[in-house]
Amino acid sequence: MMKCPNCKKISPDEDSKCDCGYLFPTIYSSPVIVKDIEMKFFSMMWFMVKWAFAAIPAMIIIAIIVAFVMMLLGGFTTSLIDS
Ligand SMILES: [Zn+2]
């Protein structure tokens, strides 16, 4: 039970707000918020791990494309020099 310092009304613990509009300093809701942030952080970390794994084949493809372009450019410039 919580007593409102504003209107002195007794409110049940689960109430975060008094009938008069006073917001109780909620000790009950804060760990929930922390847990929620932790969950978001964990899911974000997991998403980043999955993304990193998904990026590996893409990186290989990009490396192949870059190597191919470099090879083409290299071949092109050497053929220019040769002629
Ligand atoms: Zn009140």
PDB file of the backbone (N, CA, C, O) and the ligand in Angstrom, with CONECT records:
HET     ZN  A 101       1
ATOM      1  N   MET A   1       0.840  -1.207   0.000  1.00  0.00           N
ATOM      2  CA  MET A   1       0.000   0.000   0.000  1.00  0.00           C
ATOM      3  C   MET A   1       0.875   1.257   0.000  1.00  0.00           C
ATOM      4  O   MET A   1       1.920   1.293   0.650  1.00  0.00           O
ATOM      5  N   MET A   2       0.459   2.246  -0.704  1.00  0.00           N
ATOM      6  CA  MET A   2       1.203   3.500  -0.795  1.00  0.00           C
ATOM      7  C   MET A   2       0.289   4.667  -0.441  1.00  0.00           C
ATOM      8  O   MET A   2      -0.869   4.740  -0.852  1.00  0.00           O
ATOM      9  N   LYS A   3       0.862   5.570   0.337  1.00  0.00           N
ATOM     10  CA  LYS A   3       0.093   6.749   0.746  1.00  0.00           C
ATOM     11  C   LYS A   3       0.518   7.930  -0.110  1.00  0.00           C
ATOM     12  O   LYS A   3       1.706   8.228  -0.237  1.00  0.00           O
ATOM     13  N   CYS A   4      -0.444   8.579  -0.680  1.00  0.00           N
ATOM     14  CA  CYS A   4      -0.156   9.728  -1.536  1.00  0.00           C
ATOM     15  C   CYS A   4       0.246  10.922  -0.674  1.00  0.00           C
ATOM     16  O   CYS A   4      -0.498  11.305   0.229  1.00  0.00           O
ATOM     17  N   PRO A   5       1.403  11.513  -0.937  1.00  0.00           N
ATOM     18  CA  PRO A   5       1.805  12.689  -0.148  1.00  0.00           C
ATOM     19  C   PRO A   5       1.024  13.940  -0.529  1.00  0.00           C
ATOM     20  O   PRO A   5       1.095  14.966   0.149  1.00  0.00           O
ATOM     21  N   ASN A   6       0.307  13.841  -1.584  1.00  0.00           N
ATOM     22  CA  ASN A   6      -0.452  14.991  -2.100  1.00  0.00           C
ATOM     23  C   ASN A   6      -1.837  15.070  -1.467  1.00  0.00           C
ATOM     24  O   ASN A   6      -2.214  16.102  -0.913  1.00  0.00           O
ATOM     25  N   CYS A   7      -2.596  13.972  -1.552  1.00  0.00           N
ATOM     26  CA  CYS A   7      -3.970  13.987  -1.059  1.00  0.00           C
ATOM     27  C   CYS A   7      -4.186  13.022   0.113  1.00  0.00           C
ATOM     28  O   CYS A   7      -5.296  12.914   0.633  1.00  0.00           O
ATOM     29  N   LYS A   8      -3.125  12.323   0.527  1.00  0.00           N
ATOM     30  CA  LYS A   8      -3.128  11.381   1.655  1.00  0.00           C
ATOM     31  C   LYS A   8      -4.000  10.140   1.415  1.00  0.00           C
ATOM     32  O   LYS A   8      -4.333   9.415   2.353  1.00  0.00           O
ATOM     33  N   LYS A   9      -4.354   9.912   0.187  1.00  0.00           N
ATOM     34  CA  LYS A   9      -5.178   8.753  -0.161  1.00  0.00           C
ATOM     35  C   LYS A   9      -4.288   7.515  -0.232  1.00  0.00           C
ATOM     36  O   LYS A   9      -3.144   7.591  -0.681  1.00  0.00           O
ATOM     37  N   ILE A  10      -4.815   6.379   0.210  1.00  0.00           N
ATOM     38  CA  ILE A  10      -4.076   5.111   0.162  1.00  0.00           C
ATOM     39  C   ILE A  10      -4.381   4.437  -1.175  1.00  0.00           C
ATOM     40  O   ILE A  10      -5.536   4.243  -1.554  1.00  0.00           O
ATOM     41  N   SER A  11      -3.316   4.095  -1.862  1.00  0.00           N
ATOM     42  CA  SER A  11      -3.469   3.432  -3.155  1.00  0.00           C
ATOM     43  C   SER A  11      -2.806   2.071  -3.114  1.00  0.00           C
ATOM     44  O   SER A  11      -1.828   1.884  -2.391  1.00  0.00           O
ATOM     45  N   PRO A  12      -3.317   1.117  -3.875  1.00  0.00           N
ATOM     46  CA  PRO A  12      -2.663  -0.208  -3.917  1.00  0.00           C
ATOM     47  C   PRO A  12      -1.285  -0.121  -4.579  1.00  0.00           C
ATOM     48  O   PRO A  12      -1.014   0.780  -5.374  1.00  0.00           O
ATOM     49  N   ASP A  13      -0.424  -1.081  -4.231  1.00  0.00           N
ATOM     50  CA  ASP A  13       0.969  -1.090  -4.699  1.00  0.00           C
ATOM     51  C   ASP A  13       1.100  -1.067  -6.221  1.00  0.00           C
ATOM     52  O   ASP A  13       1.998  -0.425  -6.766  1.00  0.00           O
ATOM     53  N   GLU A  14       0.202  -1.768  -6.896  1.00  0.00           N
ATOM     54  CA  GLU A  14       0.291  -1.858  -8.351  1.00  0.00           C
ATOM     55  C   GLU A  14      -0.052  -0.557  -9.064  1.00  0.00           C
ATOM     56  O   GLU A  14       0.209  -0.399 -10.257  1.00  0.00           O
ATOM     57  N   ASP A  15      -0.639   0.370  -8.316  1.00  0.00           N
ATOM     58  CA  ASP A  15      -0.966   1.659  -8.913  1.00  0.00           C
ATOM     59  C   ASP A  15       0.283   2.535  -9.007  1.00  0.00           C
ATOM     60  O   ASP A  15       0.994   2.726  -8.020  1.00  0.00           O
ATOM     61  N   SER A  16       0.532   3.044 -10.162  1.00  0.00           N
ATOM     62  CA  SER A  16       1.681   3.923 -10.347  1.00  0.00           C
ATOM     63  C   SER A  16       1.273   5.386 -10.239  1.00  0.00           C
ATOM     64  O   SER A  16       2.118   6.280 -10.199  1.00  0.00           O
ATOM     65  N   LYS A  17      -0.051   5.615 -10.192  1.00  0.00           N
ATOM     66  CA  LYS A  17      -0.561   6.976 -10.176  1.00  0.00           C
ATOM     67  C   LYS A  17      -1.747   7.062  -9.225  1.00  0.00           C
ATOM     68  O   LYS A  17      -2.593   6.169  -9.180  1.00  0.00           O
ATOM     69  N   CYS A  18      -1.791   8.129  -8.483  1.00  0.00           N
ATOM     70  CA  CYS A  18      -2.903   8.348  -7.555  1.00  0.00           C
ATOM     71  C   CYS A  18      -4.086   8.942  -8.314  1.00  0.00           C
ATOM     72  O   CYS A  18      -3.937   9.466  -9.418  1.00  0.00           O
ATOM     73  N   ASP A  19      -5.264   8.848  -7.695  1.00  0.00           N
ATOM     74  CA  ASP A  19      -6.476   9.408  -8.306  1.00  0.00           C
ATOM     75  C   ASP A  19      -6.358  10.924  -8.511  1.00  0.00           C
ATOM     76  O   ASP A  19      -6.989  11.489  -9.404  1.00  0.00           O
ATOM     77  N   CYS A  20      -5.541  11.572  -7.671  1.00  0.00           N
ATOM     78  CA  CYS A  20      -5.362  13.025  -7.790  1.00  0.00           C
ATOM     79  C   CYS A  20      -4.379  13.396  -8.894  1.00  0.00           C
ATOM     80  O   CYS A  20      -4.242  14.568  -9.243  1.00  0.00           O
ATOM     81  N   GLY A  21      -3.709  12.411  -9.433  1.00  0.00           N
ATOM     82  CA  GLY A  21      -2.766  12.672 -10.510  1.00  0.00           C
ATOM     83  C   GLY A  21      -1.318  12.594 -10.083  1.00  0.00           C
ATOM     84  O   GLY A  21      -0.412  12.752 -10.901  1.00  0.00           O
ATOM     85  N   TYR A  22      -1.093  12.341  -8.761  1.00  0.00           N
ATOM     86  CA  TYR A  22       0.279  12.242  -8.270  1.00  0.00           C
ATOM     87  C   TYR A  22       0.917  10.947  -8.757  1.00  0.00           C
ATOM     88  O   TYR A  22       0.318   9.877  -8.643  1.00  0.00           O
ATOM     89  N   LEU A  23       2.110  11.038  -9.290  1.00  0.00           N
ATOM     90  CA  LEU A  23       2.834   9.862  -9.780  1.00  0.00           C
ATOM     91  C   LEU A  23       3.727   9.346  -8.666  1.00  0.00           C
ATOM     92  O   LEU A  23       4.609  10.055  -8.181  1.00  0.00           O
ATOM     93  N   PHE A  24       3.491   8.104  -8.267  1.00  0.00           N
ATOM     94  CA  PHE A  24       4.316   7.509  -7.205  1.00  0.00           C
ATOM     95  C   PHE A  24       5.704   7.204  -7.750  1.00  0.00           C
ATOM     96  O   PHE A  24       5.845   6.770  -8.893  1.00  0.00           O
ATOM     97  N   PRO A  25       6.737   7.433  -6.927  1.00  0.00           N
ATOM     98  CA  PRO A  25       8.072   7.029  -7.393  1.00  0.00           C
ATOM     99  C   PRO A  25       8.113   5.509  -7.439  1.00  0.00           C
ATOM    100  O   PRO A  25       8.355   4.865  -6.418  1.00  0.00           O
ATOM    101  N   THR A  26       7.888   4.951  -8.573  1.00  0.00           N
ATOM    102  CA  THR A  26       7.678   3.509  -8.723  1.00  0.00           C
ATOM    103  C   THR A  26       8.979   2.720  -8.625  1.00  0.00           C
ATOM    104  O   THR A  26       9.843   2.778  -9.500  1.00  0.00           O
ATOM    105  N   ILE A  27       9.080   1.984  -7.527  1.00  0.00           N
ATOM    106  CA  ILE A  27      10.191   1.065  -7.328  1.00  0.00           C
ATOM    107  C   ILE A  27       9.886  -0.238  -8.066  1.00  0.00           C
ATOM    108  O   ILE A  27      10.778  -1.049  -8.311  1.00  0.00           O
ATOM    109  N   TYR A  28       8.615  -0.423  -8.415  1.00  0.00           N
ATOM    110  CA  TYR A  28       8.188  -1.675  -9.056  1.00  0.00           C
ATOM    111  C   TYR A  28       8.401  -1.649 -10.564  1.00  0.00           C
ATOM    112  O   TYR A  28       8.712  -2.670 -11.177  1.00  0.00           O
ATOM    113  N   SER A  29       8.235  -0.501 -11.136  1.00  0.00           N
ATOM    114  CA  SER A  29       8.330  -0.417 -12.593  1.00  0.00           C
ATOM    115  C   SER A  29       9.777  -0.290 -13.071  1.00  0.00           C
ATOM    116  O   SER A  29      10.088  -0.683 -14.195  1.00  0.00           O
ATOM    117  N   SER A  30      10.671   0.258 -12.228  1.00  0.00           N
ATOM    118  CA  SER A  30      12.050   0.470 -12.679  1.00  0.00           C
ATOM    119  C   SER A  30      12.809  -0.811 -13.046  1.00  0.00           C
ATOM    120  O   SER A  30      13.484  -0.815 -14.075  1.00  0.00           O
ATOM    121  N   PRO A  31      12.738  -1.906 -12.260  1.00  0.00           N
ATOM    122  CA  PRO A  31      13.471  -3.107 -12.728  1.00  0.00           C
ATOM    123  C   PRO A  31      12.925  -3.636 -14.046  1.00  0.00           C
ATOM    124  O   PRO A  31      13.665  -4.212 -14.843  1.00  0.00           O
ATOM    125  N   VAL A  32      11.644  -3.443 -14.270  1.00  0.00           N
ATOM    126  CA  VAL A  32      11.012  -3.872 -15.523  1.00  0.00           C
ATOM    127  C   VAL A  32      11.623  -3.102 -16.691  1.00  0.00           C
ATOM    128  O   VAL A  32      11.921  -3.675 -17.739  1.00  0.00           O
ATOM    129  N   ILE A  33      11.804  -1.810 -16.497  1.00  0.00           N
ATOM    130  CA  ILE A  33      12.401  -0.945 -17.533  1.00  0.00           C
ATOM    131  C   ILE A  33      13.839  -1.396 -17.811  1.00  0.00           C
ATOM    132  O   ILE A  33      14.256  -1.499 -18.965  1.00  0.00           O
ATOM    133  N   VAL A  34      14.590  -1.664 -16.736  1.00  0.00           N
ATOM    134  CA  VAL A  34      15.981  -2.115 -16.871  1.00  0.00           C
ATOM    135  C   VAL A  34      16.016  -3.431 -17.645  1.00  0.00           C
ATOM    136  O   VAL A  34      16.842  -3.619 -18.538  1.00  0.00           O
ATOM    137  N   LYS A  35      15.110  -4.335 -17.288  1.00  0.00           N
ATOM    138  CA  LYS A  35      15.039  -5.632 -17.955  1.00  0.00           C
ATOM    139  C   LYS A  35      14.693  -5.456 -19.422  1.00  0.00           C
ATOM    140  O   LYS A  35      15.225  -6.147 -20.291  1.00  0.00           O
ATOM    141  N   ASP A  36      13.795  -4.522 -19.682  1.00  0.00           N
ATOM    142  CA  ASP A  36      13.369  -4.236 -21.056  1.00  0.00           C
ATOM    143  C   ASP A  36      14.543  -3.723 -21.870  1.00  0.00           C
ATOM    144  O   ASP A  36      14.738  -4.138 -23.012  1.00  0.00           O
ATOM    145  N   ILE A  37      15.338  -2.810 -21.281  1.00  0.00           N
ATOM    146  CA  ILE A  37      16.519  -2.262 -21.961  1.00  0.00           C
ATOM    147  C   ILE A  37      17.531  -3.379 -22.193  1.00  0.00           C
ATOM    148  O   ILE A  37      18.132  -3.475 -23.263  1.00  0.00           O
ATOM    149  N   GLU A  38      17.712  -4.223 -21.176  1.00  0.00           N
ATOM    150  CA  GLU A  38      18.633  -5.357 -21.291  1.00  0.00           C
ATOM    151  C   GLU A  38      18.209  -6.282 -22.429  1.00  0.00           C
ATOM    152  O   GLU A  38      19.039  -6.741 -23.213  1.00  0.00           O
ATOM    153  N   MET A  39      16.907  -6.548 -22.506  1.00  0.00           N
ATOM    154  CA  MET A  39      16.362  -7.407 -23.553  1.00  0.00           C
ATOM    155  C   MET A  39      16.597  -6.783 -24.927  1.00  0.00           C
ATOM    156  O   MET A  39      16.967  -7.466 -25.881  1.00  0.00           O
ATOM    157  N   LYS A  40      16.377  -5.482 -25.006  1.00  0.00           N
ATOM    158  CA  LYS A  40      16.573  -4.764 -26.263  1.00  0.00           C
ATOM    159  C   LYS A  40      18.045  -4.806 -26.653  1.00  0.00           C
ATOM    160  O   LYS A  40      18.385  -4.992 -27.821  1.00  0.00           O
ATOM    161  N   PHE A  41      18.917  -4.629 -25.653  1.00  0.00           N
ATOM    162  CA  PHE A  41      20.357  -4.646 -25.895  1.00  0.00           C
ATOM    163  C   PHE A  41      20.788  -6.024 -26.365  1.00  0.00           C
ATOM    164  O   PHE A  41      21.581  -6.160 -27.297  1.00  0.00           O
ATOM    165  N   PHE A  42      20.252  -7.050 -25.703  1.00  0.00           N
ATOM    166  CA  PHE A  42      20.599  -8.431 -26.055  1.00  0.00           C
ATOM    167  C   PHE A  42      20.119  -8.758 -27.460  1.00  0.00           C
ATOM    168  O   PHE A  42      20.858  -9.342 -28.252  1.00  0.00           O
ATOM    169  N   SER A  43      18.893  -8.386 -27.767  1.00  0.00           N
ATOM    170  CA  SER A  43      18.353  -8.666 -29.098  1.00  0.00           C
ATOM    171  C   SER A  43      19.116  -7.891 -30.165  1.00  0.00           C
ATOM    172  O   SER A  43      19.312  -8.377 -31.279  1.00  0.00           O
ATOM    173  N   MET A  44      19.541  -6.688 -29.815  1.00  0.00           N
ATOM    174  CA  MET A  44      20.321  -5.873 -30.737  1.00  0.00           C
ATOM    175  C   MET A  44      21.685  -6.520 -30.987  1.00  0.00           C
ATOM    176  O   MET A  44      22.166  -6.567 -32.119  1.00  0.00           O
ATOM    177  N   MET A  45      22.300  -7.019 -29.903  1.00  0.00           N
ATOM    178  CA  MET A  45      23.594  -7.698 -30.004  1.00  0.00           C
ATOM    179  C   MET A  45      23.463  -8.946 -30.867  1.00  0.00           C
ATOM    180  O   MET A  45      24.309  -9.232 -31.715  1.00  0.00           O
ATOM    181  N   TRP A  46      22.373  -9.683 -30.626  1.00  0.00           N
ATOM    182  CA  TRP A  46      22.121 -10.907 -31.379  1.00  0.00           C
ATOM    183  C   TRP A  46      21.895 -10.588 -32.858  1.00  0.00           C
ATOM    184  O   TRP A  46      22.357 -11.300 -33.750  1.00  0.00           O
ATOM    185  N   PHE A  47      21.174  -9.501 -33.080  1.00  0.00           N
ATOM    186  CA  PHE A  47      20.925  -9.043 -34.448  1.00  0.00           C
ATOM    187  C   PHE A  47      22.244  -8.692 -35.136  1.00  0.00           C
ATOM    188  O   PHE A  47      22.445  -9.022 -36.305  1.00  0.00           O
ATOM    189  N   MET A  48      23.138  -8.024 -34.410  1.00  0.00           N
ATOM    190  CA  MET A  48      24.439  -7.635 -34.956  1.00  0.00           C
ATOM    191  C   MET A  48      25.299  -8.862 -35.263  1.00  0.00           C
ATOM    192  O   MET A  48      26.012  -8.893 -36.266  1.00  0.00           O
ATOM    193  N   VAL A  49      25.226  -9.879 -34.386  1.00  0.00           N
ATOM    194  CA  VAL A  49      25.973 -11.125 -34.601  1.00  0.00           C
ATOM    195  C   VAL A  49      25.464 -11.801 -35.875  1.00  0.00           C
ATOM    196  O   VAL A  49      26.240 -12.223 -36.733  1.00  0.00           O
ATOM    197  N   LYS A  50      24.124 -11.891 -35.972  1.00  0.00           N
ATOM    198  CA  LYS A  50      23.512 -12.512 -37.150  1.00  0.00           C
ATOM    199  C   LYS A  50      23.862 -11.725 -38.403  1.00  0.00           C
ATOM    200  O   LYS A  50      24.129 -12.299 -39.459  1.00  0.00           O
ATOM    201  N   TRP A  51      23.857 -10.410 -38.271  1.00  0.00           N
ATOM    202  CA  TRP A  51      24.166  -9.532 -39.390  1.00  0.00           C
ATOM    203  C   TRP A  51      25.618  -9.730 -39.828  1.00  0.00           C
ATOM    204  O   TRP A  51      25.920  -9.754 -41.021  1.00  0.00           O
ATOM    205  N   ALA A  52      26.509  -9.870 -38.848  1.00  0.00           N
ATOM    206  CA  ALA A  52      27.934 -10.084 -39.131  1.00  0.00           C
ATOM    207  C   ALA A  52      28.134 -11.391 -39.890  1.00  0.00           C
ATOM    208  O   ALA A  52      28.926 -11.465 -40.830  1.00  0.00           O
ATOM    209  N   PHE A  53      27.404 -12.420 -39.469  1.00  0.00           N
ATOM    210  CA  PHE A  53      27.492 -13.712 -40.150  1.00  0.00           C
ATOM    211  C   PHE A  53      26.920 -13.626 -41.560  1.00  0.00           C
ATOM    212  O   PHE A  53      27.450 -14.217 -42.500  1.00  0.00           O
ATOM    213  N   ALA A  54      25.833 -12.880 -41.687  1.00  0.00           N
ATOM    214  CA  ALA A  54      25.204 -12.703 -42.993  1.00  0.00           C
ATOM    215  C   ALA A  54      26.090 -11.867 -43.914  1.00  0.00           C
ATOM    216  O   ALA A  54      26.036 -12.007 -45.136  1.00  0.00           O
ATOM    217  N   ALA A  55      26.898 -11.005 -43.320  1.00  0.00           N
ATOM    218  CA  ALA A  55      27.764 -10.108 -44.102  1.00  0.00           C
ATOM    219  C   ALA A  55      28.981 -10.833 -44.669  1.00  0.00           C
ATOM    220  O   ALA A  55      29.575 -10.365 -45.641  1.00  0.00           O
ATOM    221  N   ILE A  56      29.362 -11.962 -44.081  1.00  0.00           N
ATOM    222  CA  ILE A  56      30.555 -12.698 -44.532  1.00  0.00           C
ATOM    223  C   ILE A  56      30.440 -13.100 -46.016  1.00  0.00           C
ATOM    224  O   ILE A  56      31.340 -12.775 -46.790  1.00  0.00           O
ATOM    225  N   PRO A  57      29.364 -13.794 -46.443  1.00  0.00           N
ATOM    226  CA  PRO A  57      29.281 -14.127 -47.878  1.00  0.00           C
ATOM    227  C   PRO A  57      29.249 -12.884 -48.767  1.00  0.00           C
ATOM    228  O   PRO A  57      29.828 -12.870 -49.853  1.00  0.00           O
ATOM    229  N   ALA A  58      28.564 -11.839 -48.291  1.00  0.00           N
ATOM    230  CA  ALA A  58      28.494 -10.580 -49.037  1.00  0.00           C
ATOM    231  C   ALA A  58      29.883  -9.975 -49.185  1.00  0.00           C
ATOM    232  O   ALA A  58      30.228  -9.458 -50.248  1.00  0.00           O
ATOM    233  N   MET A  59      30.677 -10.038 -48.127  1.00  0.00           N
ATOM    234  CA  MET A  59      32.048  -9.534 -48.147  1.00  0.00           C
ATOM    235  C   MET A  59      32.888 -10.309 -49.153  1.00  0.00           C
ATOM    236  O   MET A  59      33.695  -9.726 -49.877  1.00  0.00           O
ATOM    237  N   ILE A  60      32.698 -11.622 -49.195  1.00  0.00           N
ATOM    238  CA  ILE A  60      33.437 -12.480 -50.131  1.00  0.00           C
ATOM    239  C   ILE A  60      33.069 -12.089 -51.573  1.00  0.00           C
ATOM    240  O   ILE A  60      33.934 -11.954 -52.438  1.00  0.00           O
ATOM    241  N   ILE A  61      31.758 -11.912 -51.801  1.00  0.00           N
ATOM    242  CA  ILE A  61      31.273 -11.521 -53.137  1.00  0.00           C
ATOM    243  C   ILE A  61      31.880 -10.164 -53.527  1.00  0.00           C
ATOM    244  O   ILE A  61      32.361  -9.988 -54.646  1.00  0.00           O
ATOM    245  N   ILE A  62      31.850  -9.214 -52.588  1.00  0.00           N
ATOM    246  CA  ILE A  62      32.405  -7.878 -52.851  1.00  0.00           C
ATOM    247  C   ILE A  62      33.912  -7.993 -53.154  1.00  0.00           C
ATOM    248  O   ILE A  62      34.421  -7.349 -54.071  1.00  0.00           O
ATOM    249  N   ALA A  63      34.607  -8.819 -52.371  1.00  0.00           N
ATOM    250  CA  ALA A  63      36.047  -9.016 -52.579  1.00  0.00           C
ATOM    251  C   ALA A  63      36.329  -9.587 -53.958  1.00  0.00           C
ATOM    252  O   ALA A  63      37.271  -9.171 -54.632  1.00  0.00           O
ATOM    253  N   ILE A  64      35.498 -10.552 -54.376  1.00  0.00           N
ATOM    254  CA  ILE A  64      35.647 -11.166 -55.707  1.00  0.00           C
ATOM    255  C   ILE A  64      35.406 -10.113 -56.790  1.00  0.00           C
ATOM    256  O   ILE A  64      36.160 -10.014 -57.757  1.00  0.00           O
ATOM    257  N   ILE A  65      34.325  -9.321 -56.605  1.00  0.00           N
ATOM    258  CA  ILE A  65      33.988  -8.266 -57.585  1.00  0.00           C
ATOM    259  C   ILE A  65      35.140  -7.257 -57.677  1.00  0.00           C
ATOM    260  O   ILE A  65      35.567  -6.873 -58.766  1.00  0.00           O
ATOM    261  N   VAL A  66      35.633  -6.836 -56.496  1.00  0.00           N
ATOM    262  CA  VAL A  66      36.736  -5.860 -56.442  1.00  0.00           C
ATOM    263  C   VAL A  66      37.972  -6.447 -57.136  1.00  0.00           C
ATOM    264  O   VAL A  66      38.625  -5.768 -57.928  1.00  0.00           O
ATOM    265  N   ALA A  67      38.285  -7.701 -56.836  1.00  0.00           N
ATOM    266  CA  ALA A  67      39.441  -8.377 -57.435  1.00  0.00           C
ATOM    267  C   ALA A  67      39.276  -8.464 -58.949  1.00  0.00           C
ATOM    268  O   ALA A  67      40.227  -8.262 -59.703  1.00  0.00           O
ATOM    269  N   PHE A  68      38.045  -8.768 -59.382  1.00  0.00           N
ATOM    270  CA  PHE A  68      37.728  -8.881 -60.803  1.00  0.00           C
ATOM    271  C   PHE A  68      37.882  -7.535 -61.508  1.00  0.00           C
ATOM    272  O   PHE A  68      38.448  -7.447 -62.598  1.00  0.00           O
ATOM    273  N   VAL A  69      37.359  -6.480 -60.853  1.00  0.00           N
ATOM    274  CA  VAL A  69      37.445  -5.112 -61.396  1.00  0.00           C
ATOM    275  C   VAL A  69      38.911  -4.680 -61.467  1.00  0.00           C
ATOM    276  O   VAL A  69      39.353  -4.104 -62.461  1.00  0.00           O
ATOM    277  N   MET A  70      39.647  -4.964 -60.406  1.00  0.00           N
ATOM    278  CA  MET A  70      41.079  -4.623 -60.349  1.00  0.00           C
ATOM    279  C   MET A  70      41.836  -5.336 -61.468  1.00  0.00           C
ATOM    280  O   MET A  70      42.713  -4.761 -62.113  1.00  0.00           O
ATOM    281  N   MET A  71      41.474  -6.602 -61.681  1.00  0.00           N
ATOM    282  CA  MET A  71      42.104  -7.421 -62.709  1.00  0.00           C
ATOM    283  C   MET A  71      41.811  -6.824 -64.095  1.00  0.00           C
ATOM    284  O   MET A  71      42.688  -6.698 -64.949  1.00  0.00           O
ATOM    285  N   LEU A  72      40.526  -6.463 -64.272  1.00  0.00           N
ATOM    286  CA  LEU A  72      40.103  -5.849 -65.536  1.00  0.00           C
ATOM    287  C   LEU A  72      40.825  -4.532 -65.766  1.00  0.00           C
ATOM    288  O   LEU A  72      41.341  -4.266 -66.851  1.00  0.00           O
ATOM    289  N   LEU A  73      40.851  -3.704 -64.710  1.00  0.00           N
ATOM    290  CA  LEU A  73      41.518  -2.400 -64.802  1.00  0.00           C
ATOM    291  C   LEU A  73      43.011  -2.582 -65.046  1.00  0.00           C
ATOM    292  O   LEU A  73      43.621  -1.880 -65.853  1.00  0.00           O
ATOM    293  N   GLY A  74      43.576  -3.539 -64.330  1.00  0.00           N
ATOM    294  CA  GLY A  74      45.006  -3.826 -64.478  1.00  0.00           C
ATOM    295  C   GLY A  74      45.319  -4.279 -65.881  1.00  0.00           C
ATOM    296  O   GLY A  74      46.302  -3.846 -66.482  1.00  0.00           O
ATOM    297  N   GLY A  75      44.462  -5.171 -66.413  1.00  0.00           N
ATOM    298  CA  GLY A  75      44.606  -5.664 -67.765  1.00  0.00           C
ATOM    299  C   GLY A  75      44.436  -4.549 -68.764  1.00  0.00           C
ATOM    300  O   GLY A  75      45.142  -4.477 -69.770  1.00  0.00           O
ATOM    301  N   PHE A  76      43.490  -3.679 -68.473  1.00  0.00           N
ATOM    302  CA  PHE A  76      43.196  -2.550 -69.362  1.00  0.00           C
ATOM    303  C   PHE A  76      44.373  -1.573 -69.420  1.00  0.00           C
ATOM    304  O   PHE A  76      44.784  -1.146 -70.499  1.00  0.00           O
ATOM    305  N   THR A  77      44.904  -1.227 -68.256  1.00  0.00           N
ATOM    306  CA  THR A  77      46.000  -0.258 -68.219  1.00  0.00           C
ATOM    307  C   THR A  77      47.256  -0.862 -68.861  1.00  0.00           C
ATOM    308  O   THR A  77      47.968  -0.169 -69.586  1.00  0.00           O
ATOM    309  N   THR A  78      47.534  -2.141 -68.602  1.00  0.00           N
ATOM    310  CA  THR A  78      48.733  -2.756 -69.176  1.00  0.00           C
ATOM    311  C   THR A  78      48.590  -2.861 -70.692  1.00  0.00           C
ATOM    312  O   THR A  78      49.567  -2.707 -71.425  1.00  0.00           O
ATOM    313  N   SER A  79      47.352  -3.126 -71.166  1.00  0.00           N
ATOM    314  CA  SER A  79      47.132  -3.218 -72.606  1.00  0.00           C
ATOM    315  C   SER A  79      47.310  -1.838 -73.250  1.00  0.00           C
ATOM    316  O   SER A  79      47.757  -1.725 -74.392  1.00  0.00           O
ATOM    317  N   LEU A  80      46.952  -0.795 -72.497  1.00  0.00           N
ATOM    318  CA  LEU A  80      47.134   0.589 -72.979  1.00  0.00           C
ATOM    319  C   LEU A  80      48.618   0.909 -73.099  1.00  0.00           C
ATOM    320  O   LEU A  80      49.080   1.521 -74.062  1.00  0.00           O
ATOM    321  N   ILE A  81      49.355   0.459 -72.056  1.00  0.00           N
ATOM    322  CA  ILE A  81      50.798   0.719 -72.031  1.00  0.00           C
ATOM    323  C   ILE A  81      51.485  -0.052 -73.179  1.00  0.00           C
ATOM    324  O   ILE A  81      52.395   0.451 -73.837  1.00  0.00           O
ATOM    325  N   ASP A  82      51.018  -1.264 -73.383  1.00  0.00           N
ATOM    326  CA  ASP A  82      51.604  -2.111 -74.418  1.00  0.00           C
ATOM    327  C   ASP A  82      51.454  -1.537 -75.828  1.00  0.00           C
ATOM    328  O   ASP A  82      52.363  -1.613 -76.655  1.00  0.00           O
ATOM    329  N   SER A  83      50.252  -0.949 -76.076  1.00  0.00           N
ATOM    330  CA  SER A  83      49.967  -0.488 -77.441  1.00  0.00           C
ATOM    331  C   SER A  83      50.669   0.830 -77.793  1.00  0.00           C
ATOM    332  O   SER A  83      50.518   1.332 -78.907  1.00  0.00           O
TER     333      SER A  83
HETATM  334 ZN    ZN A 101      -3.251  11.588  -4.406  1.00  0.00          ZN2+
END
